[in-house]
Amino acid sequence: MTKIDFSKHQIQTVQDLLRADTRPVPSVLLEESVPDLGTEEVSREVFFSQHYHDIEVDKLWKKVWQWACREEDIPEVGDYMVYDITDLSVIVVRSNANEIRAFYNSCLHRGAQLCIDDGNVLAFRCPFHGWTWKLNGTLAHIPCRWDFEHIDENAFRLPEIKVAVWQGFVFINFDPNCEPLEAYLENIPEHFKHFPLENRFTAVHVAKVMPANWKVTLEAFMEAYHSLATHPQILKFTGDANSQYDVYGRHSRMITPFAVQSPHLGTQLDQQALAEALAAFEGADLAMIKVPQGMSARAYVAEAARARMCNQLGVDCSNLSDTEMLDAIQYFIFPNFMPWPGVGTPLQFRFRPNGNDPNSCIMDVLLLLPCPPMKRPPAAKTHWLAADESWTNAPELGGLGAVFDQDTSNLRRIQQGLKASAKSGITLGRYQESRIRHFHQVWESYINYPC
Protein backbone atom coordinates (compact mmCIF):
# COMPACT_ATOMS: atom_id res chain seq x y z
CA MET A 1 0.00 0.00 0.00
CA THR A 2 1.17 3.52 -0.80
CA LYS A 3 2.68 5.20 2.23
CA ILE A 4 0.59 8.17 3.38
CA ASP A 5 2.48 11.21 4.61
CA PHE A 6 0.13 13.72 6.21
CA SER A 7 2.56 16.59 5.89
CA LYS A 8 2.94 19.75 3.84
CA HIS A 9 3.33 17.51 0.79
CA GLN A 10 -0.29 16.44 1.10
CA ILE A 11 -1.48 20.05 1.20
CA GLN A 12 0.66 20.88 -1.82
CA THR A 13 -0.98 18.08 -3.77
CA VAL A 14 -4.24 20.01 -3.70
CA GLN A 15 -2.44 23.21 -4.65
CA ASP A 16 -0.85 21.51 -7.63
CA LEU A 17 -4.23 20.23 -8.82
CA LEU A 18 -5.74 23.69 -8.62
CA ARG A 19 -2.87 25.34 -10.46
CA ALA A 20 -3.02 22.65 -13.13
CA ASP A 21 -6.61 23.54 -14.02
CA THR A 22 -7.00 24.66 -17.61
CA ARG A 23 -9.12 27.69 -16.65
CA PRO A 24 -8.45 30.45 -14.12
CA VAL A 25 -8.89 29.33 -10.53
CA PRO A 26 -10.26 31.83 -7.97
CA SER A 27 -7.34 33.03 -5.89
CA VAL A 28 -9.10 32.14 -2.64
CA LEU A 29 -8.81 28.46 -3.59
CA LEU A 30 -5.05 28.83 -3.86
CA GLU A 31 -4.69 30.08 -0.30
CA GLU A 32 -2.72 28.08 2.20
CA SER A 33 -3.51 28.62 5.87
CA VAL A 34 -1.97 26.66 8.71
CA PRO A 35 -4.76 25.19 10.86
CA ASP A 36 -4.99 26.33 14.47
CA LEU A 37 -4.58 23.04 16.35
CA GLY A 38 -7.02 23.98 19.05
CA THR A 39 -7.86 21.32 21.59
CA GLU A 40 -6.71 17.70 21.13
CA GLU A 41 -9.31 16.06 23.35
CA VAL A 42 -12.99 16.92 23.73
CA SER A 43 -15.14 15.78 26.64
CA ARG A 44 -17.62 13.13 25.58
CA GLU A 45 -20.39 14.68 27.71
CA VAL A 46 -20.76 17.69 25.42
CA PHE A 47 -22.35 15.34 22.88
CA PHE A 48 -25.17 13.91 25.02
CA SER A 49 -25.53 15.93 28.23
CA GLN A 50 -28.82 17.76 28.74
CA HIS A 51 -26.86 20.26 30.82
CA TYR A 52 -24.68 21.21 27.86
CA HIS A 53 -27.71 21.37 25.57
CA ASP A 54 -29.38 23.87 27.90
CA ILE A 55 -26.21 25.98 27.98
CA GLU A 56 -26.09 25.93 24.17
CA VAL A 57 -29.62 27.28 23.97
CA ASP A 58 -28.78 30.32 26.09
CA LYS A 59 -25.20 31.02 25.06
CA LEU A 60 -25.05 29.75 21.48
CA TRP A 61 -28.37 29.52 19.64
CA LYS A 62 -29.66 32.78 21.12
CA LYS A 63 -26.42 34.60 20.17
CA VAL A 64 -25.27 33.44 16.72
CA TRP A 65 -26.32 34.24 13.19
CA GLN A 66 -27.96 31.17 11.66
CA TRP A 67 -29.36 30.38 8.25
CA ALA A 68 -33.17 30.13 8.37
CA CYS A 69 -34.24 29.93 4.69
CA ARG A 70 -33.44 31.12 1.16
CA GLU A 71 -34.86 34.30 -0.37
CA GLU A 72 -36.33 32.17 -3.15
CA ASP A 73 -38.36 30.24 -0.54
CA ILE A 74 -40.42 33.38 0.06
CA PRO A 75 -40.52 35.16 -3.33
CA GLU A 76 -43.95 36.83 -3.03
CA VAL A 77 -45.31 39.30 -0.50
CA GLY A 78 -46.97 37.31 2.29
CA ASP A 79 -44.83 34.19 1.72
CA TYR A 80 -43.45 32.93 5.01
CA MET A 81 -41.46 30.03 6.44
CA VAL A 82 -41.29 28.74 10.00
CA TYR A 83 -37.79 28.14 11.39
CA ASP A 84 -37.54 26.10 14.59
CA ILE A 85 -34.46 25.68 16.76
CA THR A 86 -34.82 23.96 20.18
CA ASP A 87 -37.93 25.57 21.79
CA LEU A 88 -37.53 28.71 19.72
CA SER A 89 -39.78 29.28 16.72
CA VAL A 90 -39.53 32.08 14.15
CA ILE A 91 -41.73 33.29 11.30
CA VAL A 92 -39.62 34.59 8.40
CA VAL A 93 -41.85 36.57 6.04
CA ARG A 94 -41.56 38.73 2.94
CA SER A 95 -43.42 41.73 4.36
CA ASN A 96 -43.12 43.73 1.13
CA ALA A 97 -41.39 43.31 -2.21
CA ASN A 98 -38.02 44.51 -0.88
CA GLU A 99 -38.24 43.58 2.78
CA ILE A 100 -37.90 40.41 4.85
CA ARG A 101 -38.79 40.38 8.54
CA ALA A 102 -38.67 37.76 11.27
CA PHE A 103 -41.00 37.50 14.28
CA TYR A 104 -41.27 35.28 17.32
CA ASN A 105 -43.88 32.68 16.44
CA SER A 106 -46.17 33.37 19.38
CA CYS A 107 -49.42 35.26 19.87
CA LEU A 108 -49.11 38.15 22.35
CA HIS A 109 -52.53 37.34 23.80
CA ARG A 110 -52.30 33.79 25.15
CA GLY A 111 -49.12 32.53 23.50
CA ALA A 112 -50.42 30.20 20.77
CA GLN A 113 -48.16 29.61 17.76
CA LEU A 114 -49.32 31.83 14.93
CA CYS A 115 -47.98 29.56 12.18
CA ILE A 116 -47.07 25.89 11.91
CA ASP A 117 -46.56 25.19 8.21
CA ASP A 118 -45.01 27.39 5.53
CA GLY A 119 -47.41 29.34 3.34
CA ASN A 120 -48.74 32.71 2.20
CA VAL A 121 -50.96 35.05 4.22
CA LEU A 122 -52.36 38.57 4.06
CA ALA A 123 -51.90 38.89 7.82
CA PHE A 124 -51.01 36.71 10.80
CA ARG A 125 -54.19 35.63 12.56
CA CYS A 126 -54.08 33.57 15.75
CA PRO A 127 -56.35 30.49 15.38
CA PHE A 128 -57.27 30.59 19.08
CA HIS A 129 -59.08 33.92 19.45
CA GLY A 130 -58.44 35.68 16.15
CA TRP A 131 -55.99 38.36 17.20
CA THR A 132 -54.40 39.58 13.96
CA TRP A 133 -51.14 41.30 12.98
CA LYS A 134 -50.09 42.88 9.69
CA LEU A 135 -47.08 41.54 7.79
CA ASN A 136 -44.94 44.33 9.26
CA GLY A 137 -45.80 43.17 12.78
CA THR A 138 -48.24 45.92 13.77
CA LEU A 139 -51.43 44.94 15.55
CA ALA A 140 -54.39 44.93 13.14
CA HIS A 141 -57.38 43.53 15.05
CA ILE A 142 -58.52 42.39 18.49
CA PRO A 143 -61.96 40.72 18.69
CA CYS A 144 -64.09 42.38 21.39
CA ARG A 145 -61.68 45.31 21.51
CA TRP A 146 -63.82 46.86 24.30
CA ASP A 147 -62.57 44.20 26.72
CA PHE A 148 -58.92 45.15 26.18
CA GLU A 149 -58.93 48.88 26.69
CA HIS A 150 -55.77 48.43 28.74
CA ILE A 151 -53.87 47.31 25.63
CA ASP A 152 -51.57 49.83 23.94
CA GLU A 153 -51.63 48.85 20.28
CA ASN A 154 -48.19 50.37 19.65
CA ALA A 155 -46.74 48.20 22.41
CA PHE A 156 -48.39 45.11 20.95
CA ARG A 157 -46.29 44.82 17.84
CA LEU A 158 -44.96 41.32 17.22
CA PRO A 159 -41.45 41.18 18.71
CA GLU A 160 -38.89 41.10 15.90
CA ILE A 161 -35.70 39.14 15.42
CA LYS A 162 -32.66 40.45 13.56
CA VAL A 163 -32.59 39.52 9.85
CA ALA A 164 -29.84 39.78 7.25
CA VAL A 165 -29.33 38.31 3.79
CA TRP A 166 -26.11 37.00 2.29
CA GLN A 167 -25.74 35.14 -1.02
CA GLY A 168 -29.48 34.48 -1.13
CA PHE A 169 -29.48 32.92 2.35
CA VAL A 170 -31.71 34.56 4.98
CA PHE A 171 -30.04 34.62 8.40
CA ILE A 172 -31.63 35.40 11.76
CA ASN A 173 -30.20 36.29 15.15
CA PHE A 174 -32.13 36.35 18.44
CA ASP A 175 -29.66 38.75 20.06
CA PRO A 176 -30.84 42.36 19.54
CA ASN A 177 -27.30 43.57 20.26
CA CYS A 178 -25.53 41.17 17.91
CA GLU A 179 -22.78 42.25 15.55
CA PRO A 180 -23.76 42.76 11.89
CA LEU A 181 -23.83 39.60 9.78
CA GLU A 182 -21.11 40.96 7.50
CA ALA A 183 -18.77 41.25 10.48
CA TYR A 184 -19.78 37.84 11.85
CA LEU A 185 -18.90 36.19 8.53
CA GLU A 186 -15.36 37.62 8.69
CA ASN A 187 -13.47 36.65 5.49
CA ILE A 188 -16.26 34.50 4.02
CA PRO A 189 -17.88 37.30 1.91
CA GLU A 190 -14.52 38.04 0.31
CA HIS A 191 -14.11 34.38 -0.63
CA PHE A 192 -17.62 34.11 -2.02
CA LYS A 193 -17.27 37.11 -4.32
CA HIS A 194 -16.14 34.46 -6.78
CA PHE A 195 -19.13 32.21 -6.07
CA PRO A 196 -22.49 34.01 -6.56
CA LEU A 197 -24.84 31.60 -4.82
CA GLU A 198 -27.61 34.21 -4.99
CA ASN A 199 -27.75 33.37 -8.71
CA ARG A 200 -28.61 29.74 -8.02
CA PHE A 201 -31.86 27.97 -7.25
CA THR A 202 -32.73 25.15 -4.84
CA ALA A 203 -33.05 22.13 -7.11
CA VAL A 204 -33.16 19.66 -4.19
CA HIS A 205 -33.98 19.97 -0.47
CA VAL A 206 -34.02 16.83 1.67
CA ALA A 207 -34.27 16.82 5.48
CA LYS A 208 -34.11 14.05 8.04
CA VAL A 209 -33.85 13.53 11.80
CA MET A 210 -30.44 12.01 12.48
CA PRO A 211 -29.69 9.61 15.39
CA ALA A 212 -26.97 11.73 16.99
CA ASN A 213 -26.21 15.07 18.56
CA TRP A 214 -25.93 17.97 16.10
CA LYS A 215 -22.20 18.32 16.82
CA VAL A 216 -21.51 14.62 16.24
CA THR A 217 -23.37 14.85 12.95
CA LEU A 218 -21.75 17.96 11.54
CA GLU A 219 -18.28 16.74 12.56
CA ALA A 220 -18.79 13.65 10.40
CA PHE A 221 -18.83 16.01 7.41
CA MET A 222 -15.83 18.14 8.42
CA GLU A 223 -13.13 15.69 7.37
CA ALA A 224 -12.40 13.18 4.61
CA TYR A 225 -10.42 10.94 6.96
CA HIS A 226 -13.38 8.58 7.39
CA SER A 227 -13.66 7.84 3.66
CA LEU A 228 -11.25 4.90 3.75
CA ALA A 229 -13.33 2.89 6.24
CA THR A 230 -16.82 4.31 5.67
CA HIS A 231 -17.00 5.07 1.93
CA PRO A 232 -14.62 2.63 0.20
CA GLN A 233 -16.71 2.81 -2.99
CA ILE A 234 -15.52 6.39 -3.65
CA LEU A 235 -11.77 5.83 -3.24
CA LYS A 236 -11.23 5.17 -6.95
CA PHE A 237 -12.14 8.77 -7.77
CA THR A 238 -11.64 10.72 -4.52
CA GLY A 239 -8.37 12.12 -3.21
CA ASP A 240 -9.46 11.79 0.40
CA ALA A 241 -6.03 11.92 2.01
CA ASN A 242 -5.07 14.80 -0.30
CA SER A 243 -7.71 17.08 1.20
CA GLN A 244 -6.71 20.57 2.23
CA TYR A 245 -7.97 21.93 5.56
CA ASP A 246 -7.98 25.64 6.39
CA VAL A 247 -9.22 27.46 9.47
CA TYR A 248 -9.98 31.13 9.92
CA GLY A 249 -11.43 33.20 12.79
CA ARG A 250 -14.70 31.41 13.52
CA HIS A 251 -14.99 29.50 10.28
CA SER A 252 -13.11 26.94 8.19
CA ARG A 253 -12.78 25.24 4.81
CA MET A 254 -11.98 21.85 3.26
CA ILE A 255 -11.13 21.04 -0.36
CA THR A 256 -11.24 17.39 -1.42
CA PRO A 257 -10.24 16.70 -5.03
CA PHE A 258 -12.38 14.46 -7.24
CA ALA A 259 -11.46 12.61 -10.45
CA VAL A 260 -8.18 11.61 -8.82
CA GLN A 261 -7.75 8.39 -6.93
CA SER A 262 -7.13 8.03 -3.22
CA PRO A 263 -3.48 7.72 -2.17
CA HIS A 264 -4.64 4.78 -0.05
CA LEU A 265 -5.02 2.63 -3.17
CA GLY A 266 -1.95 0.55 -3.92
CA THR A 267 -2.73 0.10 -7.61
CA GLN A 268 -2.52 3.01 -10.01
CA LEU A 269 -5.67 3.25 -12.15
CA ASP A 270 -5.40 4.28 -15.77
CA GLN A 271 -7.28 7.43 -16.77
CA GLN A 272 -10.12 5.51 -18.46
CA ALA A 273 -10.77 3.38 -15.37
CA LEU A 274 -10.70 6.47 -13.15
CA ALA A 275 -13.26 8.30 -15.29
CA GLU A 276 -15.47 5.21 -15.44
CA ALA A 277 -15.40 4.87 -11.64
CA LEU A 278 -16.72 8.41 -11.18
CA ALA A 279 -19.28 7.98 -13.97
CA ALA A 280 -20.58 4.76 -12.38
CA PHE A 281 -21.07 6.56 -9.06
CA GLU A 282 -23.05 9.29 -10.84
CA GLY A 283 -25.18 6.74 -12.71
CA ALA A 284 -23.85 7.71 -16.15
CA ASP A 285 -23.70 5.43 -19.18
CA LEU A 286 -20.21 3.87 -19.08
CA ALA A 287 -20.36 3.15 -22.79
CA MET A 288 -20.24 6.91 -23.38
CA ILE A 289 -17.04 7.39 -21.37
CA LYS A 290 -13.99 7.66 -23.67
CA VAL A 291 -10.97 9.51 -22.29
CA PRO A 292 -8.85 10.72 -25.25
CA GLN A 293 -5.22 9.67 -25.43
CA GLY A 294 -3.02 12.07 -23.50
CA MET A 295 -5.91 13.67 -21.60
CA SER A 296 -6.36 13.25 -17.86
CA ALA A 297 -9.54 11.80 -16.45
CA ARG A 298 -9.89 14.96 -14.36
CA ALA A 299 -9.85 17.29 -17.38
CA TYR A 300 -12.17 14.97 -19.31
CA VAL A 301 -14.75 14.67 -16.52
CA ALA A 302 -14.68 18.44 -15.88
CA GLU A 303 -15.39 19.13 -19.53
CA ALA A 304 -18.22 16.59 -19.48
CA ALA A 305 -19.69 18.37 -16.44
CA ARG A 306 -19.63 21.70 -18.32
CA ALA A 307 -21.42 20.12 -21.27
CA ARG A 308 -24.02 18.52 -18.98
CA MET A 309 -24.72 21.84 -17.25
CA CYS A 310 -25.15 23.50 -20.63
CA ASN A 311 -27.46 20.79 -21.97
CA GLN A 312 -29.63 20.49 -18.87
CA LEU A 313 -29.91 24.12 -17.77
CA GLY A 314 -28.56 26.17 -20.64
CA VAL A 315 -25.82 27.49 -18.33
CA ASP A 316 -22.40 28.38 -19.76
CA CYS A 317 -19.64 27.10 -17.45
CA SER A 318 -16.77 27.56 -19.92
CA ASN A 319 -15.12 30.13 -17.66
CA LEU A 320 -15.18 27.92 -14.55
CA SER A 321 -12.11 25.99 -13.45
CA ASP A 322 -11.92 22.21 -13.19
CA THR A 323 -11.97 22.42 -9.41
CA GLU A 324 -15.24 24.40 -9.44
CA MET A 325 -16.76 21.78 -11.72
CA LEU A 326 -15.56 18.74 -9.76
CA ASP A 327 -14.19 19.14 -6.28
CA ALA A 328 -15.78 19.16 -2.84
CA ILE A 329 -15.10 22.77 -1.83
CA GLN A 330 -16.77 22.98 1.54
CA TYR A 331 -16.84 26.04 3.78
CA PHE A 332 -18.10 25.98 7.36
CA ILE A 333 -19.86 29.00 8.85
CA PHE A 334 -20.05 28.57 12.61
CA PRO A 335 -21.99 27.07 14.23
CA ASN A 336 -23.97 24.82 11.84
CA PHE A 337 -23.91 25.84 8.16
CA MET A 338 -21.78 24.26 5.41
CA PRO A 339 -22.06 26.03 2.03
CA TRP A 340 -20.34 24.39 -0.95
CA PRO A 341 -19.59 26.99 -3.66
CA GLY A 342 -18.64 24.54 -6.44
CA VAL A 343 -20.95 23.96 -9.40
CA GLY A 344 -20.23 20.24 -9.78
CA THR A 345 -20.75 19.54 -6.07
CA PRO A 346 -23.33 22.21 -5.12
CA LEU A 347 -24.30 20.91 -1.68
CA GLN A 348 -25.47 22.99 1.27
CA PHE A 349 -25.69 21.40 4.74
CA ARG A 350 -27.39 22.61 7.91
CA PHE A 351 -27.41 20.86 11.30
CA ARG A 352 -29.60 21.85 14.26
CA PRO A 353 -30.90 20.26 17.46
CA ASN A 354 -34.09 18.23 17.17
CA GLY A 355 -36.11 20.12 19.76
CA ASN A 356 -34.49 19.66 23.16
CA ASP A 357 -33.20 16.14 22.53
CA PRO A 358 -29.38 16.16 22.76
CA ASN A 359 -29.27 12.68 21.18
CA SER A 360 -30.75 13.60 17.81
CA CYS A 361 -30.66 16.45 15.32
CA ILE A 362 -32.10 17.66 12.02
CA MET A 363 -29.92 17.60 8.92
CA ASP A 364 -30.87 19.58 5.82
CA VAL A 365 -29.26 18.84 2.45
CA LEU A 366 -29.72 21.22 -0.47
CA LEU A 367 -28.42 21.21 -4.03
CA LEU A 368 -28.09 24.73 -5.46
CA LEU A 369 -27.77 24.78 -9.24
CA PRO A 370 -27.04 27.78 -11.48
CA CYS A 371 -30.21 29.50 -12.68
CA PRO A 372 -31.01 29.03 -16.36
CA PRO A 373 -30.86 32.23 -18.43
CA MET A 374 -33.91 34.50 -18.16
CA LYS A 375 -35.89 32.42 -15.68
CA ARG A 376 -35.43 31.22 -12.09
CA PRO A 377 -37.09 27.83 -11.48
CA PRO A 378 -39.20 27.57 -8.30
CA ALA A 379 -37.38 26.34 -5.20
CA ALA A 380 -37.82 22.65 -4.50
CA LYS A 381 -40.12 21.83 -1.60
CA THR A 382 -38.53 20.10 1.36
CA HIS A 383 -38.63 16.31 1.10
CA TRP A 384 -38.79 15.07 4.69
CA LEU A 385 -37.51 11.55 5.28
CA ALA A 386 -38.70 9.60 8.32
CA ALA A 387 -36.07 9.04 11.00
CA ASP A 388 -35.73 5.36 10.09
CA GLU A 389 -35.98 5.93 6.33
CA SER A 390 -33.05 5.46 3.95
CA TRP A 391 -31.53 8.49 2.25
CA THR A 392 -31.82 6.49 -0.99
CA ASN A 393 -35.59 7.07 -0.77
CA ALA A 394 -34.73 10.58 -1.97
CA PRO A 395 -33.63 9.66 -5.53
CA GLU A 396 -33.07 13.34 -6.30
CA LEU A 397 -29.81 13.00 -4.32
CA GLY A 398 -28.40 10.51 -6.82
CA GLY A 399 -25.46 8.47 -5.54
CA LEU A 400 -25.21 10.62 -2.41
CA GLY A 401 -28.10 8.75 -0.78
CA ALA A 402 -26.04 5.61 -0.24
CA VAL A 403 -23.14 7.71 1.08
CA PHE A 404 -25.39 9.45 3.62
CA ASP A 405 -26.75 6.06 4.74
CA GLN A 406 -23.20 4.96 5.52
CA ASP A 407 -22.67 8.14 7.55
CA THR A 408 -25.96 7.67 9.39
CA SER A 409 -24.98 4.16 10.42
CA ASN A 410 -21.78 5.54 11.94
CA LEU A 411 -23.60 8.32 13.77
CA ARG A 412 -25.90 5.94 15.61
CA ARG A 413 -22.86 3.98 16.81
CA ILE A 414 -20.99 7.11 17.82
CA GLN A 415 -23.85 8.50 19.90
CA GLN A 416 -24.28 5.24 21.81
CA GLY A 417 -20.56 4.56 22.04
CA LEU A 418 -19.83 7.93 23.59
CA LYS A 419 -22.21 7.15 26.45
CA ALA A 420 -20.65 3.72 27.02
CA SER A 421 -17.04 4.85 26.81
CA ALA A 422 -14.66 4.45 29.75
CA LYS A 423 -12.56 7.26 28.25
CA SER A 424 -13.28 10.84 29.26
CA GLY A 425 -13.41 12.22 25.75
CA ILE A 426 -12.57 11.90 22.07
CA THR A 427 -9.05 12.29 20.68
CA LEU A 428 -8.60 14.24 17.45
CA GLY A 429 -5.93 14.11 14.75
CA ARG A 430 -3.50 16.96 14.26
CA TYR A 431 -4.29 17.81 10.65
CA GLN A 432 -7.13 15.82 9.13
CA GLU A 433 -9.41 16.61 12.08
CA SER A 434 -8.07 20.12 12.62
CA ARG A 435 -11.37 21.71 11.60
CA ILE A 436 -13.17 19.74 14.33
CA ARG A 437 -10.61 20.86 16.89
CA HIS A 438 -11.00 24.42 15.74
CA PHE A 439 -14.82 24.13 15.87
CA HIS A 440 -14.67 23.06 19.53
CA GLN A 441 -12.30 25.89 20.32
CA VAL A 442 -14.85 28.39 18.95
CA TRP A 443 -17.76 26.49 20.54
CA GLU A 444 -16.05 26.68 23.95
CA SER A 445 -15.56 30.44 23.56
CA TYR A 446 -19.36 30.80 23.42
CA ILE A 447 -20.20 28.24 26.08
CA ASN A 448 -17.70 29.67 28.56
CA TYR A 449 -18.55 33.31 27.86
CA PRO A 450 -20.11 34.92 30.96
CA CYS A 451 -23.71 36.05 30.56
N, C-alpha and C positions, 0 to 999 in steps of 0.2 A: 504494500500500500504506500502511496505517496506520502512522504513525511510532511506534516502540516506545521508551519512556523508562523504562529500568531504574533508577528512582529511588524515593523514598519514596512517590510516587503509586502505583506498582505494588503495593507492600505494602498500602497503604490500600485498594486495590481488593478484596483478600481480606477485609480487616476489614469493609468495607461489606457484602459478601455475607453474612458471618456475622451481622452485626447485623440484616440484613434478613430473616433466617429467621423464620418465623411461630411457631416454638416456641423455648423457652429454649435458648440455646447454652452449653455448659460454659465457664466463665470462662477455663479454660486455653487454649481455642482463640482467645480474644480477646487473648491476650498479644502484645506486640510486643517482640522482643529484637533488638538490633543484632548481626549476625554478627561474630565475631572473624575478621579477615581471614586470620590464619595465614600460611602460606607461599604465595608466588605461583608458584614453580616447584618441581617435584618431580623428582628424578633418575629417569631411565627405568630404571635398573638394579634399582630396588627391585621392579619388576614381573616380572623374569625371572631374576634372579641366584640361583643355588643358595646362595651365601654369605648373602644376606639371608634366604632361606627358613630356613636353619639357625639364624640368629639369632632369627627369629620363634618357632621351636619352643621355644627356651630362655627367651626373655625376654617372649614374648607368650602363646603358647598354654598354657604351663605356669603362667601367672600370673593370667590373667583369668577372670572368671565367664563361662560360655558355656552357651547353651541346648542341652540334650541330648535331651529328649523332653517330652511332655505327660503330666500325671498320668493322663489318660484312656487313654493308651497302655498303662498297666500298672495296670488297675483291681483285679485280684484278687491275693491273696497268692501269690507265686511267679512272677507275670508279670515279665518282664525285657525290656530292650532293650539292644542293643550300640551304643555311640556311639564312632566312630572319628574321630580327628583326627591327621593325619600318621602317625607310627608308634605313637601312643598309642591304646589301646583300653580301653574302660570298660564294665562291666556295671552298668546301672542297674536295680535290682530293688525291688519292693514286698515288703519282708521281713516285715511284718505289716500289719494293716488300716490302721494309722495311721502307718506308717513307710516311708520310702524310703531306701535306701542305695546307694552306688556303690563298686565294687571295681575294682582293676586286673584286666584280663582276662588273667590269666596264672597257671598252676599254680605253686605254690611248690616243687614237686618238680623237674621238668625244664623248666618254662617254657612248656608247651603252652597255647594259648588254650583257656580253659574253654568259651566260647560263641562261636558264629559268627553264627547267625541269632537273631531274636527268638523268644520262646516263653514257656512256663511250666514250672517245675521244682519238685520238692520239696526239692532240694539241688543244689549244683554239683558234678558229678562229672567229673573229667578223663578224656577218652576214651583216653588213652595208658596209664596204669597204674591208674586207678580211684581215685586220691586224691579225697576228697569233703569238701565244706564245707557247713555249714548256711547258710540264707538270711541269717543275721546275721553270717556270715563266720568263725564258729568252726570249727575242724577237727573233722570228724565221723568219718572213717575213713581208715586207711592199710592197704592190703593187706600182709600179711606184716609186721605191726607189730614183730615180734621183731627184724627187720633194721634198725630205725630207733630203737633205744633212745636214741640221742643226740638225738632230736628232742624239743623242749619244745613240747607241744601249745599252750600259751598263747601262745608266740612265733610259732606258725604259723597265726595268724589271717590271713585275706586282707587285704592292705593296703587301707585305705579312702581315698576321695577325698571332699572336702567336697561336701555337697549342700544345696541350698536351693530352695524353691518360691516362685514369684511369679506371680500371675494364672493359675495352672494350668500354667505352664511350669516344668519341672524343670531347674535349673541345676547345673553341676558346676564345681569349681575344683581343680586339681592342687596348688596351693600350700597346705600345711597352716597357714601363717601369714597367709593372705589376710584382707582386711577382710570384714566381713559383707556379704552380697548387698545388703541394704537400704541400706547406706552406699555401696556401689559404684554402685547405680542413681541415687543423688543425687536429683534432683527428679522422676524418672520415676514413682515410686509415687504422689506427690501428683497428678500429671496423670491417672493411670489410675484414680484413685478414681471418676472419672466413667464409666469404661469397664471393666466387670467381665468381662474375657475368661475368667475361671475359670467363668463361666456359659455358655460356648459349647462347641461340639463341633467336631471336625475333620471337616468334610464332604468335603474334598479334600486329598490330599497327593501331590504329584508331585515327583520328584527326577531330576536329570540331571547328567552330567558336562559341564561347560562348557569351551570351548576357549581359556581365558584364566586368568591368575592370579586368585586370589580377590579381590584388591584392585581390579583392573581391572573385574571383574564387578560387585562391589557398588557401585562408583562410577558405573556406568551407570544405577543405580537411585536415585541420590542427587540427581538434578536433572531438571527438565523441559525444560531447554534443548535437548536433542536431539530433542524431539518434532517440531519443524518439518521437519527433514531425514529423520528415521528413521521417524516415525509420522504421515505426513501425513493418513492416514485418520481420525485422531481429532481433528483441529483444529476441526471443525465443532461439537464439543461439549466441548472441553477448553480451559480458560483457562491454557495452558502458561506464557505469559510473565507471567501474573498470580500465579504461585506465590509463597507466602511461605516464607522460609527462616529458621530460628531455630537458634542453637547455644547449648549450655549448657556444663557442665563437661567431661564426657567425651562427651556425647551430643548429639543434634540432632533437628530436626524439619522436615518440609516439608508444606505444605498446598497442593494443586492443586485448584482448583474445577472441577467438572463441571456439565454442563447450561448452560454459558455458552460462547460461541465464543472461539477464540483471537484475541488482538489482532492477530496476523499476517495475518488474513484481511482483504482490502480491502472485501469486500461484506458488508453487515449482513444476517444471516439473520433471517427473521421467526420468531416463537416456535414455530409449527407445524413449520417446516423444521428448527429446532434440536432439537425433541423427537423428530422422526422420525429424525434423524441418530444420536442416542444409541440409540434403539430398534432401528435397523438393526444397530448394532454389537453389541447384546445379543441379536440374533436374535429380537426380538419381532415380532408381527404388526402391520405398519404401518397396516393398515386399522382397527385398534383405537385408534390414536393420534388424539385430538381435543382440542387445547388450547382451553379455553373462552375466549371473548372477554374481554380484560382480565386474563387470568392469565398469568404468566410460565411459560416452558417449565420453568424450574428448580423452581418450586413444584408444577407439574403432575407432573413426573417423580418428585419426592420423594414425593408423595402416592401415586403408582402403586407406588413401591417399598414403602411401608408396607403397602398392600393386598396386594401379592405376598407379603410376609413373613408376613402374617396368614393368607393362603390356603394357603401351602405348609407352614408350620411351626406355625401357630396362635399366633404370637408377636405381641403388641401393641406396636407401635412408635409409638403416637400421641404419646408424650411426647418422642420424639427429634427433634432439629432437622433441618432440611434438609441441613445440612452433614454430619451423622452418617449420613444416608441416602444421600448422593451422593458426597461429595468424597474424594479421595485424601489422607487424613490419615496421614502416614507418619512414625513415630518411628524413630530409629536408636540402638540400644544397643551401644556399642563392645564388641568390635571387629567383630561380624559378624551382628547380629540386627536385623531391621527389622519391628517389630510395627505393624500398621495397626488402630487402634481403631474405625474406622467400621463401621457395619453394612452399608451398601451396597457398600463396597469392603473386604471383611474379609480382606485378604491378610496373610500372614506370610512373610517371607523369611529364609533363613539361607544363608550362604556360608562354605565351609571348604576348605582345601587338599585336593586329591585325592592322598592319600598324601604322598610327598615330591617330587611333580612341581610345580615353580613355574610351569609353563605351562598348568596346568589346575586346575579346582576343581569342587566339588560345590555345586549350587544346589538348595535345597529351597523349594517353594512350597506353602503351606497356605491353605485357606479355612476360617475359623472362623465358623460361623453360630450365632445364638442358639439355646439348647436349647429344644425344645418344652416346654410345661407338663407336669409330672409325670414325664417320662421323658427320659433322656439317650440319644440314639442312639449306637451303637458308633462309635469313631474309625475313619475310613477307613484302609485299609491303604495303604502307600506304593506308588505306581505309578512304577516306575523306567523311564525312557526310556533307550534306548541313546544313546551319545554322538553318533551321526550321525542320530538320529531326530528328526523334527519335533515341536515342542511341540503341534502340532495333533492329534497322535496320542493326546493326552490330552483327549478331548472334554469332560471334566468341568470344564475350565478355560474353556469357552465362547470368546468372542472374544479372550481373553487369549493363547491359543496362538499366533495369528498375530503378535501384538505381541512375544511373547518370541522368536519366530523372527527377527524383524527385529533385535532386540537381539543375538541370538546371532551373526548375520552380522557385525555391527559388531565384536563381541568378538574374533572370529578375526582380523579385519584389524588391530585395535589391537595384539594380542599380537605379531603378526609385524612390524607397522610400528614398534613400539617398538625391536625388535632392529635394524632396518635404518636407524633414524634417524641423521642426522648431528648432530642437536641433542642436547644433554646431558640434557634432561628435557622434561616437559610443562608448559605454561603454562595457568594457571587463571584464570577470570573472577573479578571482584571480588565480585559478589553471587550470580549464579545458580549458581556452583560453589563458593560459600563453605563449604558443608557438606563438600565434598571437601577443601578446604584445611584446614579444622578437623580432619577425620579424620586427615590426615597429621601435623598438629601433635601430636595425641594419640598417634598411632602412633610418632612419633619419640621421644616422652617415654619410651615403654617400651623401644624399641630401643636408645636411648642411655643407659638407666639402668644404672649399674654393678652387676654381680652381687655 
